[in-house]
Amino acid sequence: MEHFDVIWSGAAEKDFRQIIGYIGRENPVNASKVFERIKQKASELVSMPERGRIVPELERQGIRHYRELVFSPWRLIYRISGNEVLVFCLVDSRRNVEDVLLDRLAGE
């Protein structure tokens, strides 16, 4: 089985910290559970990164090299490059995801 290195971008790490911090202010126990769930989902990319779907909002713009794992309400968006998986962002799907993604891509 092929092995991929999962690398979090600085922006994705910031997303992660903000999500856990926000949840932790109200419910530290739930924040810990969410932290573990997100880390576990990201670790699944080590062996099967192509299992995620192409991000629909980006695909409509002709951008097909970003994939995502959806585990409500979170969307872990990444791209595969060789034997690396770069986690691009972690987004709460209740936000306007298209705006977040297009803003990030414009700054890339």
Protein Blocks (a to p, Z undefined) as FASTA:
>chain_A
ZZddddddfklmmmmmmmmmmmmmmommlmmmmmmmmmmmmmmmmmmmmlpccdfklmmn
opakbccddddfbdcddddehjaccdfbdcdfkbcfklmmmmmmmmZZ
